[in-house]
Amino acid sequence: MNRFRLALLCAISACGVGAAPAQRVDLLIRGGTVYPGTDAPFTGDVAVAGNRIVAVGPHLTLRAARVIDAKGMIVAPGFIDPHTHVEDQLASKDAQARLVPGFLMQGVTTAVVGNDGGGSPDMAAVFGHKQIGINYAAHVGFGAVRGAVVGEADRAPTDAELTRMKKMVAGAMCQGAIGFSTGLFYAPQSFSKTEEVAALAAEAGRRGGYYDSHIRDESSYNIGLAGAIEEAIAVGRLGHVPVHISHIKALGVDVQGQAPAIIAKVEAARRAGQDVTADQYPWSASGTSLVASLIPRWAQDGGRKALLARFDDPALKDRLRADMVDNLRRRGGANALLVTEGEFRGQRLDAIAKAQGTDAIAAAITVIRKHDPAVASFNQTEADIEAFMRQPWVMTGSDASTGHPRSYGSFARKYARYVVERKTISLHDFIERSTALTADTVGLTGRGRLKRGAFADIVIFDPKHYAERATYEEPALLARGVQTVVVNGAVAVDRGKLTGVAAGRALKKTPRPGSC
């Protein structure tokens, strides 16, 4: 911040909400309904100088290089997505892709990457993206770390391997990672034991980070949904680290209706003093791969080559088929799996089987032999979705991934469907759980609130029209209703259109003093 900006910030800070008419700012958002993040809304103004908010109040007497009339609009902090898979977009050679339009057009200004255990420990590479449209923070991932040290085998690490993994996690945290993520449902992470996970999560906790988990079982595949929630809480307790449960849900016919019992477990841990939170996307279909949906863990030991061999092994193929039949049952049947990429994109598994003149399991094996495509898996009930959404510790997330409308519409859909249409939560709660709660949970200092001194990440949207357009059939349609998005003080969306300005930045977390 140059001397003029610093002097202006100090001057406005000294005089309170109002400011002398002689003072001049870069941007004045005037007359909107302002939701600061946690505080009550009011009709008023937000002033921006450089990359910071310099004043917020009912009526600011400031001159500005540009004034945006926000009358009738909602003015809120830029939304923060705690669980995404937009690494490829941030690293793209295509400047338009690096803007991450699907996020900006919903008002999302910050994303967390490296989720589900996929975050590389090479933080220098992770934080090297330039000319990007949104801010991003990153996890170091268990899958990347374990894969590099232990490989794809179903075994425990040696003491030396565990020490090496701990050093990798610690090193990434010291280079700016915000936490340690796992995807314990996915091989080879699924081959781990609780104590191994806790030992690595502790390295993040010592440095001020948190433990982010796609839990071991969201359904009834192995230890069950309740057991997996208990394990996540145990990791936090053993590792002395805050716990964040990714995309909380009750997945599949065996566990639908269990949301109240799962909520009770989390509430009990919170009452006992543990820091436990979760995020959620507002869709009834999850997004995963065909292998993850149908193939049992034992058949994934050794990786893809070993799996393909088991399809043809006379001693194993009948057992493998029987387990796939049961997994398909718990997912809700062949019509509940929609392929979202590759040769069979847009087709449900029952339709693929019919076209091939075979049954669903044989069709799935044929597809997997060629490729393990992403799928949308329709497996949740509205009652469970809404029960989780009402909890004050559950924030908005997208789990943005290929071919699923959640990448382009999660925040907009949550507002349109669950605030306006179904009135599941209030507008205040939607904004707080999409901004301040997320910033506080993941440790993003100076973001998530409209207040003096905060970074100027701001969304202005039309409360009558803000909604998703993306569908399962057309998952890449941009949301509607966002008028303006400001990222670090720069206007990235203006009058409902992308400006092409790439003002995003990598957000490195400062590790706890003395921990590195």
Kinemage of the C-alpha trace (Angstrom):
@kinemage 1
@onewidth
@group {chain A} dominant
@subgroup {mainchain}
@vectorlist {calphas} color= white
{ca met a 1} P 0.000 0.000 0.000
{ca asn a 2} L 1.506 3.375 -1.006
{ca arg a 3} L 1.760 6.371 1.326
{ca phe a 4} L -1.416 7.956 -0.015
{ca arg a 5} L -3.454 4.795 0.616
{ca leu a 6} L -1.960 4.394 4.069
{ca ala a 7} L -2.693 8.022 4.942
{ca leu a 8} L -6.245 7.665 3.673
{ca leu a 9} L -6.820 4.489 5.667
{ca cys a 10} L -5.463 6.159 8.806
{ca ala a 11} L -7.575 9.260 8.226
{ca ile a 12} L -10.787 7.303 7.815
{ca ser a 13} L -9.943 5.103 10.780
{ca ala a 14} L -9.475 8.192 12.933
{ca cys a 15} L -12.751 9.791 11.983
{ca gly a 16} L -14.926 6.669 12.300
{ca val a 17} L -17.641 5.650 9.866
{ca gly a 18} L -18.088 8.955 8.137
{ca ala a 19} L -15.216 10.770 6.440
{ca ala a 20} L -14.460 14.333 5.411
{ca pro a 21} L -15.783 15.262 1.953
{ca ala a 22} L -12.267 16.126 0.779
{ca gln a 23} L -11.112 12.538 1.051
{ca arg a 24} L -11.187 10.480 -2.099
{ca val a 25} L -11.368 6.722 -2.609
{ca asp a 26} L -11.126 4.504 -5.654
{ca leu a 27} L -14.523 2.858 -5.362
{ca leu a 28} L -17.674 3.662 -3.435
{ca ile a 29} L -20.478 1.111 -3.363
{ca arg a 30} L -23.514 3.139 -2.394
{ca gly a 31} L -26.983 2.401 -1.070
{ca gly a 32} L -27.025 -1.401 -1.004
{ca thr a 33} L -28.231 -3.739 1.731
{ca val a 34} L -24.890 -4.492 3.329
{ca tyr a 35} L -24.293 -7.861 5.018
{ca pro a 36} L -20.898 -7.416 6.718
{ca gly a 37} L -20.355 -11.157 7.342
{ca thr a 38} L -21.485 -11.741 10.920
{ca asp a 39} L -23.092 -8.459 11.956
{ca ala a 40} L -26.662 -7.437 11.222
{ca pro a 41} L -27.377 -5.988 7.764
{ca phe a 42} L -27.980 -2.317 7.123
{ca thr a 43} L -28.558 -0.014 4.167
{ca gly a 44} L -25.361 1.821 3.422
{ca asp a 45} L -22.015 2.130 1.689
{ca val a 46} L -18.638 0.432 1.318
{ca ala a 47} L -15.517 2.380 0.326
{ca val a 48} L -12.406 0.867 -1.252
{ca ala a 49} L -8.935 2.345 -1.689
{ca gly a 50} L -6.257 0.195 -3.286
{ca asn a 51} L -6.840 -3.416 -2.291
{ca arg a 52} L -8.515 -2.637 1.056
{ca ile a 53} L -11.871 -1.625 2.431
{ca val a 54} L -11.362 1.728 4.117
{ca ala a 55} L -14.855 2.507 5.396
{ca val a 56} L -18.232 0.838 5.880
{ca gly a 57} L -21.309 2.657 7.132
{ca pro a 58} L -24.871 3.897 6.622
{ca his a 59} L -23.826 7.040 4.742
{ca leu a 60} L -20.235 7.756 3.778
{ca thr a 61} L -19.466 11.311 2.706
{ca leu a 62} L -16.581 10.444 0.428
{ca arg a 63} L -15.602 11.405 -3.095
{ca ala a 64} L -14.744 8.438 -5.298
{ca ala a 65} L -13.131 7.773 -8.651
{ca arg a 66} L -16.080 5.477 -9.298
{ca val a 67} L -19.447 5.115 -7.588
{ca ile a 68} L -21.516 1.933 -7.962
{ca asp a 69} L -25.216 2.348 -7.258
{ca ala a 70} L -26.190 -0.759 -5.287
{ca lys a 71} L -29.723 0.259 -4.377
{ca gly a 72} L -31.933 -2.826 -4.185
{ca met a 73} L -28.868 -5.094 -4.259
{ca ile a 74} L -27.217 -7.277 -1.620
{ca val a 75} L -23.621 -6.290 -0.824
{ca ala a 76} L -21.601 -9.013 0.880
{ca pro a 77} L -18.034 -10.211 1.367
{ca gly a 78} L -16.764 -12.264 -1.554
{ca phe a 79} L -17.746 -15.887 -1.017
{ca ile a 80} L -15.095 -18.364 0.094
{ca asp a 81} L -15.206 -21.972 -1.093
{ca pro a 82} L -13.428 -24.345 1.337
{ca his a 83} L -13.429 -27.389 -0.929
{ca thr a 84} L -12.663 -27.242 -4.648
{ca his a 85} L -10.776 -28.979 -7.415
{ca val a 86} L -9.895 -25.995 -9.612
{ca glu a 87} L -6.131 -26.558 -9.697
{ca asp a 88} L -6.187 -27.237 -13.442
{ca gln a 89} L -7.988 -23.978 -14.122
{ca leu a 90} L -5.559 -21.968 -12.013
{ca ala a 91} L -2.631 -23.585 -13.848
{ca ser a 92} L -4.192 -23.373 -17.326
{ca lys a 93} L -2.429 -21.789 -20.287
{ca asp a 94} L -5.808 -20.307 -21.210
{ca ala a 95} L -6.129 -16.859 -19.625
{ca gln a 96} L -9.928 -17.125 -19.631
{ca ala a 97} L -9.832 -20.423 -17.732
{ca arg a 98} L -7.472 -18.910 -15.133
{ca leu a 99} L -10.149 -16.376 -14.277
{ca val a 100} L -12.312 -19.292 -13.026
{ca pro a 101} L -15.482 -17.726 -14.491
{ca gly a 102} L -17.806 -20.256 -12.881
{ca phe a 103} L -16.743 -18.985 -9.475
{ca leu a 104} L -16.566 -15.267 -10.232
{ca met a 105} L -20.061 -15.255 -11.713
{ca gln a 106} L -21.396 -16.611 -8.416
{ca gly a 107} L -19.449 -14.103 -6.334
{ca val a 108} L -16.812 -16.585 -5.165
{ca thr a 109} L -13.539 -14.707 -4.727
{ca thr a 110} L -11.461 -17.275 -2.809
{ca ala a 111} L -11.065 -21.045 -3.166
{ca val a 112} L -9.258 -23.717 -1.197
{ca val a 113} L -7.489 -26.389 -3.267
{ca gly a 114} L -5.636 -29.613 -2.491
{ca asn a 115} L -8.679 -31.287 -0.944
{ca asp a 116} L -9.432 -35.012 -0.618
{ca gly a 117} L -5.751 -35.721 -0.003
{ca gly a 118} L -4.723 -34.509 -3.448
{ca gly a 119} L -2.661 -31.494 -2.450
{ca ser a 120} L 0.956 -31.608 -3.582
{ca pro a 121} L 3.600 -31.088 -0.865
{ca asp a 122} L 5.549 -28.958 -3.365
{ca met a 123} L 4.151 -25.629 -2.210
{ca ala a 124} L 6.470 -23.622 -4.437
{ca ala a 125} L 4.740 -25.136 -7.459
{ca val a 126} L 1.278 -24.932 -5.911
{ca phe a 127} L 1.640 -21.221 -5.167
{ca gly a 128} L 3.210 -20.388 -8.519
{ca his a 129} L 0.049 -19.548 -10.463
{ca lys a 130} L -0.086 -16.040 -11.924
{ca gln a 131} L -2.718 -13.836 -13.564
{ca ile a 132} L -5.611 -15.653 -11.923
{ca gly a 133} L -9.125 -14.422 -11.319
{ca ile a 134} L -9.614 -15.586 -7.734
{ca asn a 135} L -7.600 -15.982 -4.555
{ca tyr a 136} L -6.631 -19.454 -3.430
{ca ala a 137} L -5.186 -21.252 -0.432
{ca ala a 138} L -3.906 -24.827 -0.442
{ca his a 139} L -3.746 -28.006 1.601
{ca val a 140} L -0.979 -30.564 1.628
{ca gly a 141} L -2.634 -33.885 0.839
{ca phe a 142} L -2.339 -37.326 2.375
{ca gly a 143} L -2.779 -39.064 -0.974
{ca ala a 144} L 0.111 -37.189 -2.535
{ca val a 145} L 2.335 -37.759 0.489
{ca arg a 146} L 1.498 -41.437 1.033
{ca gly a 147} L 1.665 -42.190 -2.666
{ca ala a 148} L 5.158 -40.708 -2.867
{ca val a 149} L 6.457 -42.622 0.152
{ca val a 150} L 4.469 -45.882 0.453
{ca gly a 151} L 2.998 -46.188 -3.034
{ca glu a 152} L -0.286 -47.913 -3.881
{ca ala a 153} L 0.120 -50.993 -1.689
{ca asp a 154} L -2.285 -51.999 1.069
{ca arg a 155} L 0.149 -51.901 3.978
{ca ala a 156} L 1.210 -49.785 6.918
{ca pro a 157} L 4.231 -47.504 6.581
{ca thr a 158} L 7.462 -48.416 8.275
{ca asp a 159} L 8.705 -46.150 11.059
{ca ala a 160} L 11.152 -44.589 8.638
{ca glu a 161} L 8.394 -44.003 6.059
{ca leu a 162} L 6.119 -42.425 8.644
{ca thr a 163} L 8.938 -40.102 9.694
{ca arg a 164} L 9.501 -39.133 6.085
{ca met a 165} L 5.788 -38.412 5.575
{ca lys a 166} L 5.665 -36.287 8.727
{ca lys a 167} L 8.592 -34.229 7.444
{ca met a 168} L 6.816 -33.709 4.112
{ca val a 169} L 3.666 -32.465 5.824
{ca ala a 170} L 5.641 -30.224 8.162
{ca gly a 171} L 7.655 -28.811 5.272
{ca ala a 172} L 4.530 -27.956 3.283
{ca met a 173} L 2.944 -26.275 6.295
{ca cys a 174} L 6.076 -24.198 6.806
{ca gln a 175} L 5.819 -23.107 3.158
{ca gly a 176} L 2.275 -21.790 3.521
{ca ala a 177} L -0.203 -24.676 3.395
{ca ile a 178} L -3.352 -24.032 5.443
{ca gly a 179} L -3.903 -27.616 6.527
{ca phe a 180} L -3.635 -31.351 5.928
{ca ser a 181} L -6.324 -32.963 3.771
{ca thr a 182} L -7.319 -36.587 3.367
{ca gly a 183} L -9.579 -38.637 1.146
{ca leu a 184} L -9.736 -41.760 3.265
{ca phe a 185} L -12.378 -43.358 1.048
{ca tyr a 186} L -9.928 -43.441 -1.861
{ca ala a 187} L -7.044 -45.865 -2.402
{ca pro a 188} L -4.230 -45.726 -1.387
{ca gln a 189} L -5.343 -43.459 1.468
{ca ser a 190} L -7.997 -46.010 2.404
{ca phe a 191} L -5.201 -48.454 3.337
{ca ser a 192} L -4.174 -46.263 6.280
{ca lys a 193} L -5.047 -46.651 9.952
{ca thr a 194} L -6.381 -43.912 12.207
{ca glu a 195} L -3.119 -43.560 14.127
{ca glu a 196} L -1.138 -42.938 10.935
{ca val a 197} L -3.539 -40.207 9.862
{ca ala a 198} L -3.482 -38.586 13.307
{ca ala a 199} L 0.316 -38.527 13.374
{ca leu a 200} L 0.382 -36.592 10.110
{ca ala a 201} L -2.525 -34.319 10.992
{ca ala a 202} L -0.663 -33.383 14.173
{ca glu a 203} L 2.103 -31.879 12.054
{ca ala a 204} L -0.432 -29.469 10.569
{ca gly a 205} L -1.913 -28.712 13.974
{ca arg a 206} L 1.474 -27.826 15.480
{ca arg a 207} L 1.889 -25.156 12.828
{ca gly a 208} L -1.541 -23.607 13.193
{ca gly a 209} L -3.318 -25.599 10.482
{ca tyr a 210} L -6.320 -27.892 10.546
{ca tyr a 211} L -7.343 -31.397 9.459
{ca asp a 212} L -9.672 -31.518 6.437
{ca ser a 213} L -11.187 -34.923 5.682
{ca his a 214} L -13.223 -36.622 3.037
{ca ile a 215} L -14.064 -39.239 5.637
{ca arg a 216} L -13.431 -42.964 5.256
{ca asp a 217} L -17.063 -43.837 4.655
{ca glu a 218} L -20.023 -41.593 3.878
{ca ser a 219} L -22.227 -44.643 3.427
{ca ser a 220} L -21.895 -48.320 4.412
{ca tyr a 221} L -18.842 -49.369 2.414
{ca asn a 222} L -16.568 -50.232 5.349
{ca ile a 223} L -16.832 -48.683 8.846
{ca gly a 224} L -20.089 -46.861 8.054
{ca leu a 225} L -20.985 -43.175 8.150
{ca ala a 226} L -21.215 -42.998 11.945
{ca gly a 227} L -17.890 -44.815 12.352
{ca ala a 228} L -16.184 -42.517 9.870
{ca ile a 229} L -17.427 -39.400 11.667
{ca glu a 230} L -16.136 -40.866 14.924
{ca glu a 231} L -12.767 -41.536 13.280
{ca ala a 232} L -12.481 -37.946 12.033
{ca ile a 233} L -13.207 -36.663 15.521
{ca ala a 234} L -10.666 -39.129 16.936
{ca val a 235} L -7.990 -37.860 14.546
{ca gly a 236} L -8.576 -34.359 15.870
{ca arg a 237} L -8.399 -35.536 19.453
{ca leu a 238} L -5.264 -37.657 18.968
{ca gly a 239} L -3.537 -35.075 16.794
{ca his a 240} L -4.608 -32.018 18.807
{ca val a 241} L -5.858 -30.376 15.642
{ca pro a 242} L -9.144 -28.761 14.512
{ca val a 243} L -11.293 -31.083 12.373
{ca his a 244} L -13.173 -30.108 9.235
{ca ile a 245} L -15.464 -32.679 7.595
{ca ser a 246} L -15.629 -32.225 3.839
{ca his a 247} L -18.997 -32.209 2.024
{ca ile a 248} L -20.914 -33.766 4.907
{ca lys a 249} L -23.710 -36.068 3.744
{ca ala a 250} L -25.569 -39.339 4.248
{ca leu a 251} L -24.758 -41.181 1.023
{ca gly a 252} L -26.861 -44.070 -0.193
{ca val a 253} L -29.885 -46.131 0.756
{ca asp a 254} L -28.292 -47.722 3.826
{ca val a 255} L -27.665 -44.432 5.658
{ca gln a 256} L -30.300 -42.036 4.371
{ca gly a 257} L -32.079 -40.503 7.338
{ca gln a 258} L -29.038 -40.637 9.614
{ca ala a 259} L -28.314 -36.891 9.498
{ca pro a 260} L -29.780 -36.209 12.986
{ca ala a 261} L -27.600 -38.916 14.551
{ca ile a 262} L -24.480 -37.616 12.799
{ca ile a 263} L -25.258 -34.050 13.865
{ca ala a 264} L -25.569 -35.283 17.453
{ca lys a 265} L -22.087 -36.839 17.296
{ca val a 266} L -20.528 -33.606 16.048
{ca glu a 267} L -22.417 -31.551 18.616
{ca ala a 268} L -21.203 -33.831 21.400
{ca ala a 269} L -17.585 -33.366 20.293
{ca arg a 270} L -18.041 -29.595 20.126
{ca arg a 271} L -19.553 -29.519 23.615
{ca ala a 272} L -16.537 -31.489 24.817
{ca gly a 273} L -14.284 -28.704 23.562
{ca gln a 274} L -13.230 -29.974 20.148
{ca asp a 275} L -13.167 -27.678 17.142
{ca val a 276} L -15.253 -29.559 14.557
{ca thr a 277} L -16.837 -28.008 11.463
{ca ala a 278} L -18.058 -29.153 8.043
{ca asp a 279} L -18.899 -27.928 4.574
{ca gln a 280} L -21.713 -28.985 2.258
{ca tyr a 281} L -22.802 -28.568 -1.339
{ca pro a 282} L -26.547 -28.125 -2.022
{ca trp a 283} L -27.072 -30.982 -4.464
{ca ser a 284} L -28.580 -34.462 -4.076
{ca ala a 285} L -25.916 -36.010 -6.311
{ca ser a 286} L -22.319 -36.380 -5.226
{ca gly a 287} L -19.446 -36.379 -7.675
{ca thr a 288} L -16.882 -39.151 -7.738
{ca ser a 289} L -15.541 -41.738 -10.179
{ca leu a 290} L -17.034 -44.999 -11.411
{ca val a 291} L -14.252 -46.984 -9.738
{ca ala a 292} L -14.755 -45.233 -6.396
{ca ser a 293} L -18.505 -45.854 -6.635
{ca leu a 294} L -18.421 -49.554 -7.451
{ca ile a 295} L -15.024 -51.186 -6.917
{ca pro a 296} L -14.310 -52.593 -3.413
{ca arg a 297} L -11.189 -51.456 -1.613
{ca trp a 298} L -9.477 -54.857 -1.710
{ca ala a 299} L -9.630 -54.884 -5.512
{ca gln a 300} L -7.793 -51.537 -5.738
{ca asp a 301} L -4.679 -52.809 -3.940
{ca gly a 302} L -1.746 -52.187 -6.286
{ca gly a 303} L -3.469 -49.643 -8.514
{ca arg a 304} L -5.232 -49.725 -11.865
{ca lys a 305} L -3.099 -52.435 -13.504
{ca ala a 306} L -3.792 -54.836 -10.657
{ca leu a 307} L -7.522 -54.036 -10.768
{ca leu a 308} L -7.795 -54.772 -14.479
{ca ala a 309} L -6.066 -58.114 -13.949
{ca arg a 310} L -8.592 -59.029 -11.235
{ca phe a 311} L -11.471 -58.568 -13.704
{ca asp a 312} L -10.058 -61.583 -15.603
{ca asp a 313} L -8.815 -63.663 -12.661
{ca pro a 314} L -11.056 -66.777 -12.398
{ca ala a 315} L -10.363 -66.958 -8.651
{ca leu a 316} L -11.426 -63.354 -7.998
{ca lys a 317} L -13.811 -62.096 -10.674
{ca asp a 318} L -16.950 -63.647 -9.149
{ca arg a 319} L -16.151 -62.108 -5.733
{ca leu a 320} L -15.397 -58.790 -7.390
{ca arg a 321} L -18.670 -58.841 -9.322
{ca ala a 322} L -20.668 -59.690 -6.184
{ca asp a 323} L -19.129 -56.761 -4.306
{ca met a 324} L -19.852 -54.442 -7.227
{ca val a 325} L -23.495 -55.565 -7.203
{ca asp a 326} L -23.776 -54.620 -3.530
{ca asn a 327} L -22.038 -51.283 -4.078
{ca leu a 328} L -24.421 -50.482 -6.913
{ca arg a 329} L -27.335 -51.311 -4.605
{ca arg a 330} L -26.155 -48.929 -1.882
{ca arg a 331} L -25.694 -46.208 -4.510
{ca gly a 332} L -29.341 -46.528 -5.516
{ca gly a 333} L -29.046 -48.642 -8.669
{ca ala a 334} L -27.800 -48.171 -12.213
{ca asn a 335} L -30.102 -45.239 -12.974
{ca ala a 336} L -28.524 -43.286 -10.095
{ca leu a 337} L -25.078 -43.135 -11.752
{ca leu a 338} L -24.643 -40.518 -14.487
{ca val a 339} L -21.320 -40.510 -16.371
{ca thr a 340} L -20.112 -36.910 -16.676
{ca glu a 341} L -16.993 -37.197 -18.843
{ca gly a 342} L -15.448 -39.248 -21.629
{ca glu a 343} L -17.035 -41.478 -24.234
{ca phe a 344} L -20.219 -42.096 -22.251
{ca arg a 345} L -20.736 -38.534 -20.990
{ca gly a 346} L -24.364 -37.691 -20.305
{ca gln a 347} L -25.482 -41.322 -20.060
{ca arg a 348} L -26.699 -43.190 -16.991
{ca leu a 349} L -25.310 -46.624 -16.305
{ca asp a 350} L -28.607 -48.396 -17.015
{ca ala a 351} L -28.773 -46.751 -20.451
{ca ile a 352} L -25.168 -47.761 -21.195
{ca ala a 353} L -25.994 -51.343 -20.235
{ca lys a 354} L -29.106 -51.378 -22.404
{ca ala a 355} L -27.173 -50.050 -25.401
{ca gln a 356} L -24.553 -52.769 -24.903
{ca gly a 357} L -27.163 -55.485 -24.446
{ca thr a 358} L -25.799 -56.472 -21.063
{ca asp a 359} L -26.306 -55.868 -17.340
{ca ala a 360} L -25.124 -52.842 -15.362
{ca ile a 361} L -22.086 -54.510 -13.776
{ca ala a 362} L -20.777 -55.847 -17.073
{ca ala a 363} L -21.313 -52.422 -18.625
{ca ala a 364} L -19.448 -50.747 -15.769
{ca ile a 365} L -16.511 -53.127 -16.204
{ca thr a 366} L -16.418 -52.369 -19.937
{ca val a 367} L -16.311 -48.634 -19.203
{ca ile a 368} L -13.663 -48.988 -16.490
{ca arg a 369} L -11.416 -51.028 -18.782
{ca lys a 370} L -11.244 -47.981 -21.061
{ca his a 371} L -11.175 -45.228 -18.439
{ca asp a 372} L -12.348 -44.411 -14.925
{ca pro a 373} L -14.795 -41.589 -15.693
{ca ala a 374} L -16.264 -39.067 -13.307
{ca val a 375} L -19.870 -39.704 -12.351
{ca ala a 376} L -22.704 -37.868 -10.653
{ca ser a 377} L -24.127 -40.235 -8.059
{ca phe a 378} L -27.696 -39.480 -6.967
{ca asn a 379} L -27.681 -40.714 -3.393
{ca gln a 380} L -28.980 -38.114 -0.887
{ca thr a 381} L -32.370 -37.042 0.448
{ca glu a 382} L -33.645 -33.498 0.869
{ca ala a 383} L -34.349 -34.148 4.544
{ca asp a 384} L -30.691 -34.978 5.216
{ca ile a 385} L -29.399 -32.112 3.074
{ca glu a 386} L -31.540 -29.587 4.941
{ca ala a 387} L -30.764 -31.030 8.375
{ca phe a 388} L -27.040 -30.571 7.830
{ca met a 389} L -27.521 -27.159 6.239
{ca arg a 390} L -29.268 -25.756 9.312
{ca gln a 391} L -26.262 -26.348 11.556
{ca pro a 392} L -24.272 -23.193 12.432
{ca trp a 393} L -20.995 -25.112 11.946
{ca val a 394} L -21.793 -26.180 8.352
{ca met a 395} L -20.541 -23.781 5.666
{ca thr a 396} L -21.131 -23.568 1.930
{ca gly a 397} L -18.788 -25.454 -0.396
{ca ser a 398} L -18.857 -26.771 -3.939
{ca asp a 399} L -16.413 -29.693 -4.259
{ca ala a 400} L -16.135 -28.274 -7.784
{ca ser a 401} L -15.275 -31.088 -10.187
{ca thr a 402} L -15.605 -32.096 -13.821
{ca gly a 403} L -19.067 -32.353 -15.306
{ca his a 404} L -21.073 -31.590 -12.168
{ca pro a 405} L -23.232 -28.434 -11.950
{ca arg a 406} L -21.876 -27.764 -8.454
{ca ser a 407} L -18.796 -26.230 -10.109
{ca tyr a 408} L -20.894 -23.454 -11.640
{ca gly a 409} L -23.863 -23.147 -9.341
{ca ser a 410} L -23.430 -24.221 -5.708
{ca phe a 411} L -23.530 -20.834 -3.983
{ca ala a 412} L -26.229 -19.505 -6.280
{ca arg a 413} L -28.315 -22.663 -5.866
{ca lys a 414} L -28.046 -22.587 -2.091
{ca tyr a 415} L -29.421 -19.049 -2.106
{ca ala a 416} L -32.184 -19.616 -4.676
{ca arg a 417} L -33.377 -23.003 -3.451
{ca tyr a 418} L -32.697 -23.035 0.274
{ca val a 419} L -32.940 -19.342 1.231
{ca val a 420} L -35.630 -18.054 -1.124
{ca glu a 421} L -37.675 -21.075 -2.191
{ca arg a 422} L -37.522 -23.487 0.759
{ca lys a 423} L -36.536 -21.025 3.507
{ca thr a 424} L -34.282 -23.627 5.085
{ca ile a 425} L -31.881 -20.938 6.302
{ca ser a 426} L -31.951 -17.146 6.412
{ca leu a 427} L -30.093 -14.839 4.058
{ca his a 428} L -27.913 -13.718 6.978
{ca asp a 429} L -26.969 -17.323 7.740
{ca phe a 430} L -26.255 -18.067 4.077
{ca ile a 431} L -23.870 -15.129 3.846
{ca glu a 432} L -22.150 -15.760 7.169
{ca arg a 433} L -21.650 -19.453 6.344
{ca ser a 434} L -20.283 -18.556 2.915
{ca thr a 435} L -17.863 -15.899 4.171
{ca ala a 436} L -16.896 -15.190 7.789
{ca leu a 437} L -17.367 -18.733 9.119
{ca thr a 438} L -15.242 -20.116 6.294
{ca ala a 439} L -12.507 -17.501 6.678
{ca asp a 440} L -12.288 -18.158 10.409
{ca thr a 441} L -12.281 -21.942 9.984
{ca val a 442} L -9.554 -22.162 7.367
{ca gly a 443} L -7.525 -19.267 8.762
{ca leu a 444} L -7.796 -16.561 6.095
{ca thr a 445} L -6.878 -13.368 7.913
{ca gly a 446} L -8.429 -10.157 6.623
{ca arg a 447} L -11.073 -11.845 4.459
{ca gly a 448} L -14.665 -12.917 4.867
{ca arg a 449} L -15.954 -9.626 6.318
{ca leu a 450} L -16.782 -6.147 5.101
{ca lys a 451} L -14.931 -4.054 7.610
{ca arg a 452} L -12.318 -1.339 7.671
{ca gly a 453} L -8.873 -2.697 6.893
{ca ala a 454} L -10.072 -5.964 5.327
{ca phe a 455} L -9.095 -6.946 1.805
{ca ala a 456} L -11.632 -5.690 -0.700
{ca asp a 457} L -13.251 -8.940 -1.837
{ca ile a 458} L -16.895 -8.010 -2.435
{ca val a 459} L -19.950 -9.375 -4.251
{ca ile a 460} L -23.045 -7.390 -5.236
{ca phe a 461} L -25.992 -9.522 -6.327
{ca asp a 462} L -29.637 -9.046 -7.210
{ca pro a 463} L -31.751 -10.819 -4.573
{ca lys a 464} L -34.607 -11.274 -7.067
{ca his a 465} L -32.540 -13.007 -9.728
{ca tyr a 466} L -29.468 -14.628 -8.123
{ca ala a 467} L -29.695 -18.336 -8.987
{ca glu a 468} L -27.875 -21.204 -10.629
{ca arg a 469} L -28.373 -22.008 -14.300
{ca ala a 470} L -26.175 -25.108 -14.395
{ca thr a 471} L -27.927 -28.479 -14.574
{ca tyr a 472} L -26.759 -32.087 -14.701
{ca glu a 473} L -27.433 -32.015 -18.440
{ca glu a 474} L -25.684 -28.650 -18.947
{ca pro a 475} L -23.292 -28.355 -16.003
{ca ala a 476} L -21.208 -25.431 -17.276
{ca leu a 477} L -23.846 -22.693 -17.469
{ca leu a 478} L -22.849 -19.553 -15.582
{ca ala a 479} L -25.016 -18.399 -12.686
{ca arg a 480} L -27.212 -15.325 -13.039
{ca gly a 481} L -27.893 -12.348 -10.828
{ca val a 482} L -24.377 -11.243 -9.846
{ca gln a 483} L -23.872 -7.599 -10.787
{ca thr a 484} L -20.399 -6.784 -9.488
{ca val a 485} L -17.474 -8.731 -8.036
{ca val a 486} L -14.424 -7.037 -6.568
{ca val a 487} L -11.244 -9.050 -5.968
{ca asn a 488} L -8.487 -7.364 -3.964
{ca gly a 489} L -9.944 -3.980 -4.883
{ca ala a 490} L -10.179 -4.659 -8.638
{ca val a 491} L -13.503 -5.021 -10.436
{ca ala a 492} L -13.606 -8.552 -11.881
{ca val a 493} L -17.319 -8.598 -12.772
{ca asp a 494} L -18.994 -5.361 -13.872
{ca arg a 495} L -22.691 -5.008 -14.740
{ca gly a 496} L -22.986 -8.784 -14.851
{ca lys a 497} L -20.052 -9.342 -17.218
{ca leu a 498} L -16.494 -10.538 -16.682
{ca thr a 499} L -14.007 -7.702 -17.106
{ca gly a 500} L -11.028 -9.965 -17.741
{ca val a 501} L -9.144 -8.465 -14.792
{ca ala a 502} L -7.036 -11.125 -13.045
{ca ala a 503} L -6.559 -9.765 -9.524
{ca gly a 504} L -6.447 -13.030 -7.585
{ca arg a 505} L -3.465 -14.124 -5.554
{ca ala a 506} L -2.053 -17.099 -3.687
{ca leu a 507} L -2.830 -16.905 0.031
{ca lys a 508} L -0.022 -18.472 2.023
{ca lys a 509} L -0.713 -19.166 5.663
{ca thr a 510} L 1.884 -17.973 8.147
{ca pro a 511} L 2.824 -20.929 10.379
{ca arg a 512} L 2.627 -20.652 14.134
{ca pro a 513} L 5.672 -18.781 15.518
{ca gly a 514} L 8.513 -21.102 16.459
{ca ser a 515} L 6.974 -24.130 14.711
{ca cys a 516} L 9.225 -24.188 11.634
